[in-house]
Amino acid sequence: MQRGILWWAKWFESVAVGIRNLDDKAGWFTVSVTLLDANRTTKQNRMLLMPGQPGQVPVEFEVTNAQGYQSQYIIEPEQAQFSCTICSGTGKTQKSCNGCQGTGEVPEQKEVAETCSSCAGSGKSNCKECNGTGIIKRI
């Protein structure tokens, strides 16, 4: 009879995905790697990159096959939200609505005024860049 510790062989597969930030803002990138094994094991890792900066995102798996497995990956940039530069985050442009000339009402042929359908009575037009939300998304 032998005494001691029995060590089971463990194998690891390391995948490094090279990425580069092509945007003009710093941002987080998530790399999801899926092994093409029977379980389709998936892991992910994140990396913050400055504008133009390249990086290697490492993902490590413990595997049952000494030769490892083929893998596939997906790179997902974080969608950062920035204030719209056209309307300064208000969702409205500074120019008056063309339908009511900034009054919020359009005169009918009678003496009764009706709410302007172009600007919903605000007197201003929605910003074309952010569609009135005040926020734009950049990838």
N, C-alpha and C positions, 0 to 999 in steps of 0.2 A: 504494500500500500504506500502510495506517494502522498506526501503532505505539501501544501503550498497553494499558490494561486494559479488557476487556469485562465490564461488569456485567450479570448476569442479574437480572431483576426477582424479588424475593422478597416474598411476602405472608405476613402473620401473622394469626392469629385468636386473640383473647384472650377467655376466658370467665371471669367472676367469679361465684362462687356464694356467695350470702349465707346464713350460718348463725348460730344462736344456741345456746349451751349452756343447756339447760333443767334440767340436773341440779344437785344441791347440792354437787358436787365439781368441781374443775378436771379437764379431760381433753383428749386429743388427738382430732381429727376428721380423717378422710381423705376427700377429695373426689376421685372418679374421674369424668373427663369423657370421653365417647366422641363423636368426630365421626361424623356419618352420611355419610361419604365412602365410596368404593369399598373402602378398606382397613379401615374402622371403627377408625381411629386412636384409641388411648386413652392418656391421661396422667393423672397424679394429683399432688396436693399435700396437705400436712398442715398443720394449725394447732392450737395449744394455746389453749384458751379457759377463762377463769375462770367460775365460776357466774354465769349470767345475761348473760354478755358476748356481744355480737354480733360478727361478723367477715365479711370478704370474702375468700374463698379464690381467688386467681388461678391460672389454668392457661392457658399459651400454646402455640400450635401454629404450625409453619411449614406453610403450605398452598399448593396449586397453583392454587387458584381465587381470583381477586381478591375475589370476593363472599363467600368463606368457605363454611361448611357449617352445617347445622342440627346441634345436639348434644343429648345427653342426659347426665344426671349421676346419681351415686349418692353419698350421704353415709353414711359408716360411722363411728360413734363407737367409740373404743377400749373394749374391755370390760375395765374395771379390776377387779381382785380385791381384796376387802377381807375382813378377819377378820369372822366372824359376830358380831354384837353380842349375840345371845341366848346362845350357848354359849362365847363368848370364843375361838373358833377351835379348840376341842377336839373338836367334833362330838357331844358328849354333853351332856345337860342335867344339872343338879345334883340333880333329883329322882330318886328310885329308880324302877326298872322296875316297872310294875304286875304283870307276870307272876310275878316272883320276889321282890319287895319288897327288891331290892338285894343279894340273896345270890348271884345268878348261877346258882342251881339251883332247880328246882321239884320238890317231893316228889311222888312217885307214890303210889298207894294202898298199895303195898308199901313196904318200908323202903329201896328203892333210889332214889337221887337222879338226876335226869336234867338235862342242860344246858338252860337256859331258851332257847326259840326266839325270844322277843321281843327279847332283848338279846344273844344269842349268848354268854351266860355272863359278860358284863361287869358286870352289875348296874345298868347305867344305860341310859336310853332315848336313842335318836338324837334330835338336835335337829331340830325340824320346819322351821326356817328354812333350814338348809343341808343337811339330809338326812344328817347325820353326817360331812360332809366338812370342816367347820370353815371353809369359804370360801364367800362369796356373791359373785355377779357383778352388777355394776350397769352399766347403759348410760347 
